[in-house]
């Protein structure tokens, strides 16, 4: 009986897992690299299980049909495809799914025969794998039976109905307790503005008429185009996070400060934010390198600047010329091997070595390297160095009782003594639950005692902001009960 299939919409899978232990048959078949194959890959709704089989028809040229199965490290499997009708030359290929990416083929087999097998394949790591049924030659449509059989070191799976039924560190996948190496299996596993595509939560934009609300409603890359600033008579006329300025009768962002006098000692008021005055601002644009200025020699370049179509990262967000329509609107507008990302043709990558000089591989794309290690301590501001002018201050440093956040954890002199009130603390700190904390950077007391940031946010200048990242490893929140992912440059913890 044929299983129901589901086809994934267009998705460019960037990056590649390890290509270890490759082997194949003696035929001329070359297994596909699943990079850029999201639109051509169909995965069966029901997974393979040891001792079971699924059926279907071999897809035509350029199409791929896959089935998922879960396995434990050290187990050995035979994977067999039996051609039950037709004359197509079938092929089998095996892939691993790790960190939201498909690997290169771990094993493959192809022959003009009624039966082909990948035999004695040993599982390298516990998790989810994909068996690809492919067409080596022919027109497609031949019927097949695909079977999976554990042959050595087989472990009886722990059956489960929910994650709570599994040991610590495991989750319930297809009724079995396993280490989970897939981010999602349905849209319900993702955030409200995301969908699950090939095991990865992907942000989607649903077009709707553009309204003046600070959101790109019509998904054209522009926010509030053709909107004019509307007058207001009270705060009720303004959106959340804004107030009605009595002088200009316009809605303005809520400010943390109106002047330097509103800020703690050692801080100045810049664009409604209290910023550390010890951070050099060489171009006098209100931002220094430690505040995210990616070119402190150019006053037109700083965080929040308007992005221009000029081949540089004006707003210091790590992306060049985003929203510019003159570069590309689809992958077809780009050179071979490139993709169109936010209106810019970029080169997909798996590591920094694949990128041009001055670029690094971030989120699977070659992008400008905006981070220099100014104090040569092995950490940049992108790595969490909160003072890149002092080599003694970095995320790996030991905290000293010196009034400085030596280890860049958002707390100053933690563990150096208790307090009875704010008067016992250094300037800029508050006494929270008997401990002096820097409320400008403490995620548990962001802007004041007890004001904790949400999961996936950090405290910056007393305001909770989404964590920025380039890989999943940047997002480790230290909580073993959550999975940490870097999705579109933002840390997500589930």
C-alpha positions as CSV (number, residue, x, y, z in Angstrom):
1,X,0.0,0.0,0.0
2,X,1.5,3.4,-0.9
3,X,2.1,5.8,1.9
4,X,0.8,9.4,1.8
5,X,3.6,11.8,0.8
6,X,4.2,15.4,1.7
7,X,6.1,17.9,-0.4
8,X,8.2,20.6,1.2
9,X,7.9,24.2,-0.3
10,X,11.0,26.0,-1.6
11,X,13.8,26.0,1.0
12,X,17.5,26.6,0.4
13,X,19.3,24.4,2.9
14,X,22.7,26.1,3.6
15,X,25.7,24.4,5.1
16,X,26.7,20.8,5.2
17,X,27.4,18.2,8.0
18,X,30.5,16.0,8.1
19,X,31.2,13.9,5.0
20,X,32.7,11.0,6.9
21,X,32.6,7.3,6.0
22,X,31.4,7.7,2.4
23,X,31.1,4.6,0.2
24,X,29.0,3.5,-2.7
25,X,28.3,0.9,-5.3
26,X,30.4,0.4,-8.5
27,X,27.7,2.0,-10.7
28,X,28.1,5.5,-12.2
29,X,25.3,6.8,-9.9
30,X,26.2,10.0,-7.9
31,X,23.9,10.7,-5.0
32,X,22.5,14.2,-5.0
33,X,23.8,17.0,-2.7
34,X,20.6,18.1,-0.9
35,X,21.8,21.7,-0.8
36,X,19.2,23.7,-2.8
37,X,17.1,20.6,-3.2
38,X,14.2,21.7,-0.9
39,X,11.8,22.2,-3.7
40,X,12.5,18.7,-5.2
41,X,12.4,16.6,-2.1
42,X,9.3,14.7,-0.9
43,X,9.3,12.8,2.4
44,X,6.9,10.1,3.3
45,X,4.5,10.8,6.2
46,X,5.3,7.5,7.9
47,X,8.9,6.7,9.0
48,X,10.7,3.5,8.4
49,X,11.1,1.1,11.4
50,X,13.3,-1.9,11.8
51,X,11.6,-5.0,10.5
52,X,9.1,-2.9,8.5
53,X,8.7,-1.7,5.0
54,X,7.1,1.1,2.9
55,X,6.1,1.2,-0.7
56,X,5.8,3.8,-3.5
57,X,6.9,4.7,-7.0
58,X,10.4,5.8,-8.0
59,X,10.3,9.5,-8.8
60,X,11.2,11.0,-12.2
61,X,14.4,12.7,-13.0
62,X,15.3,15.7,-10.8
63,X,12.8,14.6,-8.1
64,X,13.7,12.9,-4.8
65,X,11.7,10.7,-2.5
66,X,12.9,10.1,1.1
67,X,11.9,8.2,4.3
68,X,13.0,9.0,7.8
69,X,14.1,6.6,10.4
70,X,15.6,6.9,13.9
71,X,18.6,4.8,15.2
72,X,21.1,4.5,18.0
73,X,24.9,4.8,17.8
74,X,26.6,1.5,17.1
75,X,23.6,-0.3,15.6
76,X,24.0,-1.9,12.1
77,X,21.3,-1.9,9.4
78,X,20.5,-3.4,6.1
79,X,18.5,-1.2,3.8
80,X,16.9,-2.9,0.8
81,X,14.9,-1.7,-2.1
82,X,13.0,-4.2,-4.2
83,X,11.8,-3.1,-7.6
84,X,8.4,-4.8,-8.0
85,X,7.4,-3.4,-11.4
86,X,8.8,-1.3,-14.3
87,X,12.3,-1.1,-15.7
88,X,13.9,1.9,-14.1
89,X,17.4,1.6,-12.6
90,X,16.8,2.5,-8.9
91,X,19.3,4.0,-6.4
92,X,19.5,4.3,-2.7
93,X,21.3,7.0,-0.7
94,X,21.6,7.6,3.0
95,X,21.9,11.0,4.8
96,X,22.2,12.2,8.3
97,X,20.2,15.2,9.7
98,X,22.2,17.3,12.2
99,X,22.0,21.0,13.3
100,X,19.1,21.6,10.9
101,X,21.1,20.4,7.9
102,X,21.3,17.4,5.6
103,X,24.8,15.9,5.3
104,X,26.5,14.6,2.2
105,X,25.4,11.0,1.4
106,X,26.9,8.6,4.0
107,X,26.3,5.5,1.8
108,X,24.6,4.7,-1.5
109,X,23.9,1.8,-3.9
110,X,22.6,1.5,-7.4
111,X,22.3,-1.4,-10.0
112,X,20.0,-2.5,-12.8
113,X,18.5,-5.3,-10.7
114,X,15.3,-6.1,-9.0
115,X,16.9,-5.6,-5.6
116,X,19.6,-3.4,-4.2
117,X,20.9,-3.1,-0.6
118,X,23.0,-0.9,1.6
119,X,24.3,-3.6,3.8
120,X,25.9,-3.6,7.3
121,X,25.8,0.2,7.7
122,X,26.7,1.2,11.2
123,X,25.0,4.2,12.8
124,X,27.6,6.9,13.7
125,X,25.4,8.8,16.2
126,X,22.0,8.5,17.7
127,X,19.3,10.5,15.8
128,X,17.3,10.8,12.6
129,X,18.4,9.6,9.2
130,X,17.0,9.9,5.7
131,X,16.8,7.0,3.1
132,X,16.5,8.5,-0.4
133,X,14.9,6.5,-3.1
134,X,16.3,7.9,-6.4
135,X,16.3,7.3,-10.1
136,X,19.7,6.3,-11.6
137,X,18.3,6.0,-15.1
138,X,14.9,5.6,-16.8
139,X,11.7,7.6,-16.8
140,X,10.5,7.0,-13.2
141,X,7.2,5.5,-11.9
142,X,8.5,1.9,-11.3
143,X,6.9,0.6,-8.1
144,X,9.1,-0.5,-5.2
145,X,9.2,-1.9,-1.6
146,X,11.7,-0.4,0.8
147,X,12.6,-2.3,4.0
148,X,14.9,-1.6,7.0
149,X,16.4,-4.3,9.3
150,X,18.7,-3.9,12.3
151,X,21.3,-6.7,12.1
152,X,23.7,-6.0,14.9
153,X,24.0,-4.3,18.3
154,X,20.2,-3.7,18.2
155,X,18.7,-2.0,21.2
156,X,15.1,-2.4,22.1
157,X,13.7,1.2,22.0
158,X,12.2,2.9,25.0
159,X,8.6,3.4,24.0
160,X,6.9,6.7,24.8
161,X,3.8,8.8,24.2
162,X,5.3,12.1,25.3
163,X,8.7,13.7,26.2
164,X,7.9,13.1,29.9
165,X,8.1,9.4,29.4
166,X,11.8,9.6,28.3
167,X,15.0,9.7,30.3
168,X,16.7,13.1,30.9
169,X,18.3,14.4,27.7
170,X,16.0,12.5,25.4
171,X,12.7,13.3,23.6
172,X,9.9,11.3,22.3
173,X,10.2,10.8,18.5
174,X,7.8,8.7,16.6
175,X,7.0,6.7,19.8
176,X,10.6,6.2,20.7
177,X,12.9,8.0,23.2
178,X,15.9,9.4,21.3
179,X,18.4,12.2,21.2
180,X,16.6,14.7,18.9
181,X,18.7,16.1,16.1
182,X,15.7,17.7,14.2
183,X,14.5,21.1,15.2
184,X,10.9,20.5,14.3
185,X,8.5,17.8,12.9
186,X,5.4,20.0,12.4
187,X,4.6,23.7,12.4
188,X,3.4,23.4,16.0
189,X,7.1,22.9,17.1
190,X,8.0,26.4,15.7
191,X,7.3,30.0,16.7
192,X,4.0,31.5,15.5
193,X,5.7,33.3,12.5
194,X,7.6,30.2,11.4
195,X,6.8,26.9,9.6
196,X,8.5,23.6,9.7
197,X,10.4,22.8,6.5
198,X,12.6,19.7,6.2
199,X,13.0,19.6,10.0
200,X,14.0,23.3,10.3
201,X,11.8,26.2,11.6
202,X,11.8,28.8,8.8
203,X,10.4,32.4,9.1
204,X,7.6,33.0,6.6
205,X,5.9,36.2,5.6
206,X,2.2,36.1,4.8
207,X,1.5,39.2,2.5
208,X,-1.3,41.5,3.6
209,X,-2.0,45.2,2.8
210,X,0.7,47.5,4.1
211,X,-0.4,49.5,7.2
212,X,1.6,52.1,9.2
213,X,2.5,49.9,12.1
214,X,6.3,49.4,11.8
215,X,5.9,45.9,10.1
216,X,6.5,44.8,6.6
217,X,2.9,43.7,6.1
218,X,3.1,43.1,2.3
219,X,6.4,41.2,2.4
220,X,8.2,43.5,-0.1
221,X,11.2,44.2,2.2
222,X,10.0,47.7,3.0
223,X,8.4,48.9,6.2
224,X,5.6,51.4,6.2
225,X,6.3,52.6,2.7
226,X,4.2,55.6,1.6
227,X,3.2,56.2,5.2
228,X,3.3,59.8,6.5
229,X,3.8,60.6,10.2
230,X,0.3,61.2,11.6
231,X,-0.4,63.8,14.3
232,X,-1.5,62.8,17.8
233,X,-3.2,64.5,20.7
234,X,-2.5,61.9,23.4
235,X,-0.5,58.8,24.1
236,X,-3.6,56.7,23.2
237,X,-3.2,57.8,19.6
238,X,0.3,56.1,19.4
239,X,1.3,52.5,19.0
240,X,2.8,50.5,21.9
241,X,6.3,51.7,22.8
242,X,5.6,55.3,21.7
243,X,4.3,58.5,23.2
244,X,2.7,61.6,21.9
245,X,5.2,64.5,21.9
246,X,3.3,67.6,23.0
247,X,5.5,70.0,21.0
248,X,5.5,68.3,17.6
249,X,2.2,66.5,18.1
250,X,3.8,63.3,16.6
251,X,4.3,59.8,18.0
252,X,7.9,59.3,19.2
253,X,9.7,56.3,20.7
254,X,9.6,56.0,24.5
255,X,13.0,57.2,25.8
256,X,15.1,55.8,28.6
257,X,16.6,59.3,28.9
258,X,16.1,62.9,27.7
259,X,19.6,64.2,28.7
260,X,22.8,62.9,30.2
261,X,21.4,63.9,33.7
262,X,18.9,61.0,33.3
263,X,21.7,58.4,33.1
264,X,23.9,56.8,35.7
265,X,27.4,58.2,36.3
266,X,29.7,57.2,33.5
267,X,26.9,57.0,30.9
268,X,25.6,59.5,28.4
269,X,22.2,59.9,26.7
270,X,22.3,59.0,22.9
271,X,19.1,58.6,21.0
272,X,17.0,58.0,24.1
273,X,19.4,55.4,25.4
274,X,22.0,55.6,28.2
275,X,25.3,54.5,26.7
276,X,28.7,53.8,28.3
277,X,30.7,57.0,27.9
278,X,34.0,55.0,28.2
279,X,33.5,53.5,24.7
280,X,35.5,55.6,22.2
281,X,33.4,57.1,19.4
282,X,36.0,58.2,16.9
283,X,33.5,59.4,14.2
284,X,31.2,61.2,16.7
285,X,28.1,59.4,15.4
286,X,26.9,58.4,18.9
287,X,28.2,54.9,18.7
288,X,31.6,53.3,19.5
289,X,32.9,49.9,18.4
290,X,31.8,48.3,21.7
291,X,28.3,49.6,21.0
292,X,28.1,47.9,17.6
293,X,29.6,50.6,15.3
294,X,31.1,48.4,12.5
295,X,33.0,51.4,11.0
296,X,33.9,53.9,13.6
297,X,35.8,56.0,11.0
298,X,32.6,56.8,9.1
299,X,29.9,58.9,10.8
300,X,27.3,57.6,8.3
301,X,27.7,54.0,9.5
302,X,26.3,53.0,12.8
303,X,23.6,50.7,14.3
304,X,20.2,52.0,13.2
305,X,21.4,54.0,10.3
306,X,19.4,53.9,7.1
307,X,20.7,51.2,4.8
308,X,21.8,52.5,1.4
309,X,22.3,50.6,-1.8
310,X,26.1,51.3,-1.8
311,X,27.8,47.9,-1.3
312,X,28.4,48.4,2.5
313,X,26.7,47.6,5.7
314,X,25.4,51.1,6.8
315,X,23.3,49.9,9.7
316,X,25.8,47.4,11.1
317,X,23.4,44.4,11.1
318,X,25.7,42.1,9.3
319,X,23.9,42.3,5.9
320,X,24.9,44.5,3.0
321,X,22.3,46.5,1.0
322,X,19.3,44.5,2.3
323,X,16.0,45.6,0.8
324,X,17.7,46.9,-2.3
325,X,15.8,45.9,-5.4
326,X,18.6,46.6,-7.9
327,X,20.5,43.4,-7.2
328,X,18.1,40.5,-7.4
329,X,14.6,39.4,-6.9
330,X,15.1,35.6,-7.2
331,X,18.0,33.1,-7.5
332,X,17.8,33.3,-11.3
333,X,19.1,36.9,-11.1
334,X,22.3,35.7,-9.5
335,X,25.5,34.0,-10.8
336,X,25.7,30.2,-10.8
337,X,26.0,28.9,-7.3
338,X,24.6,32.1,-5.6
339,X,21.3,32.7,-4.0
340,X,19.1,35.9,-3.7
341,X,18.9,36.8,0.0
342,X,17.1,40.0,0.9
343,X,17.7,41.5,-2.6
344,X,21.4,40.7,-2.6
345,X,23.2,37.8,-4.4
346,X,25.3,35.9,-1.9
347,X,27.4,32.8,-2.0
348,X,26.2,29.8,0.1
349,X,28.9,28.4,2.4
350,X,29.7,25.7,4.9
351,X,32.8,27.3,6.4
352,X,34.9,30.5,6.3
353,X,37.4,28.9,4.0
354,X,34.7,29.0,1.2
355,X,34.3,32.7,1.4
356,X,36.3,35.6,-0.1
357,X,38.9,37.6,1.8
358,X,37.2,39.9,4.3
359,X,34.1,37.6,4.6
360,X,33.0,34.9,7.0
361,X,30.4,32.2,6.8
362,X,27.4,33.3,8.8
363,X,24.0,31.5,8.7
364,X,25.2,29.6,5.7
365,X,26.1,32.7,3.7
366,X,29.4,34.5,2.9
367,X,29.0,37.9,4.5
368,X,31.3,40.8,5.5
369,X,33.4,40.1,8.6
370,X,32.5,43.0,10.9
371,X,34.3,41.8,14.0
372,X,38.0,42.6,14.7
373,X,39.7,41.6,18.0
374,X,41.0,45.0,18.9
375,X,42.7,43.9,22.2
376,X,43.9,40.5,20.9
377,X,42.4,38.6,23.7
378,X,40.8,36.0,21.4
379,X,37.3,37.5,21.6
380,X,35.5,40.1,19.5
381,X,32.3,42.1,20.3
382,X,30.5,39.5,18.1
383,X,31.8,36.9,20.5
384,X,30.5,38.7,23.6
385,X,33.6,40.8,24.5
386,X,32.0,43.7,26.4
387,X,35.2,45.8,26.2
388,X,37.4,45.1,23.2
389,X,39.9,47.7,24.3
390,X,40.9,45.8,27.4
391,X,42.5,42.3,27.0
392,X,41.7,41.5,30.7
393,X,37.9,41.7,29.9
394,X,36.3,38.9,27.9
395,X,33.8,36.1,28.3
396,X,36.5,33.7,29.5
397,X,38.1,36.0,32.1
398,X,37.8,35.5,35.9
399,X,35.5,38.0,37.7
400,X,37.5,40.3,40.0
401,X,36.2,42.5,42.7
402,X,37.2,45.7,40.9
403,X,33.9,47.3,39.8
404,X,34.3,45.9,36.3
405,X,32.3,43.2,34.5
406,X,35.5,41.1,33.8
407,X,33.7,38.0,32.4
408,X,31.1,39.9,30.3
409,X,28.2,38.1,31.9
410,X,26.2,41.3,32.5
411,X,27.0,41.4,36.2
412,X,29.7,43.3,38.0
413,X,31.7,41.8,40.9
414,X,29.2,39.0,41.4
415,X,30.1,36.9,44.5
416,X,32.0,39.8,46.0
417,X,29.6,40.5,48.9
418,X,26.0,41.2,49.9
419,X,24.2,44.6,50.1
420,X,21.4,46.0,52.2
421,X,20.5,48.9,49.9
422,X,21.5,50.7,46.7
423,X,23.9,52.8,48.8
424,X,26.1,49.7,49.3
425,X,26.6,49.2,45.6
426,X,28.8,50.9,43.0
427,X,27.5,53.7,40.8
428,X,25.1,52.4,38.2
429,X,24.2,49.3,40.3
430,X,21.2,48.4,42.4
431,X,20.8,46.1,45.3
432,X,18.5,43.3,44.2
433,X,17.8,40.4,46.6
434,X,20.8,41.3,48.6
435,X,23.2,41.3,45.7
436,X,24.6,44.3,43.8
437,X,23.8,44.0,40.1
438,X,24.3,46.1,37.0
439,X,20.6,46.6,35.9
440,X,21.8,47.8,32.5
441,X,23.2,44.4,31.6
442,X,21.7,41.8,34.1
443,X,19.1,39.8,32.2
444,X,17.4,38.8,35.5
445,X,17.1,42.5,36.6
446,X,17.0,44.4,33.3
447,X,16.4,48.1,34.0
448,X,15.4,47.4,37.6
449,X,15.3,44.7,40.3
450,X,13.0,41.8,39.3
451,X,12.5,42.8,35.7
452,X,13.7,39.6,34.0
453,X,14.1,39.3,30.2
454,X,12.3,36.6,28.3
455,X,14.0,33.4,27.1
456,X,16.2,34.2,24.1
457,X,16.8,37.8,25.2
458,X,19.7,39.6,26.7
459,X,19.8,42.9,28.6
460,X,21.4,45.8,26.7
461,X,21.5,49.2,28.4
462,X,18.5,48.3,30.6
463,X,16.4,47.1,27.7
464,X,15.6,43.4,26.8
465,X,16.7,42.6,23.3
466,X,16.8,39.4,21.2
467,X,20.2,37.6,21.3
468,X,22.2,37.9,18.0
469,X,24.0,34.8,16.7
470,X,25.5,33.2,13.7
471,X,25.5,29.5,14.8
472,X,23.6,27.4,17.3
473,X,26.7,27.3,19.6
474,X,26.3,31.1,20.1
475,X,22.9,30.5,21.8
476,X,23.8,28.1,24.7
477,X,21.8,29.5,27.7
478,X,23.2,26.9,30.1
479,X,19.8,25.3,30.7
480,X,20.0,21.5,29.9
481,X,16.2,21.4,29.7
482,X,16.1,23.6,26.6
483,X,17.3,23.2,23.0
484,X,19.2,26.2,21.7
485,X,18.9,27.3,18.0
486,X,20.2,30.2,15.9
487,X,17.4,31.1,13.5
488,X,17.9,34.0,11.1
489,X,20.5,35.6,13.4
490,X,18.3,35.4,16.6
491,X,18.7,32.9,19.4
492,X,15.6,30.7,20.2
493,X,15.4,28.4,23.2
494,X,12.8,25.6,23.4
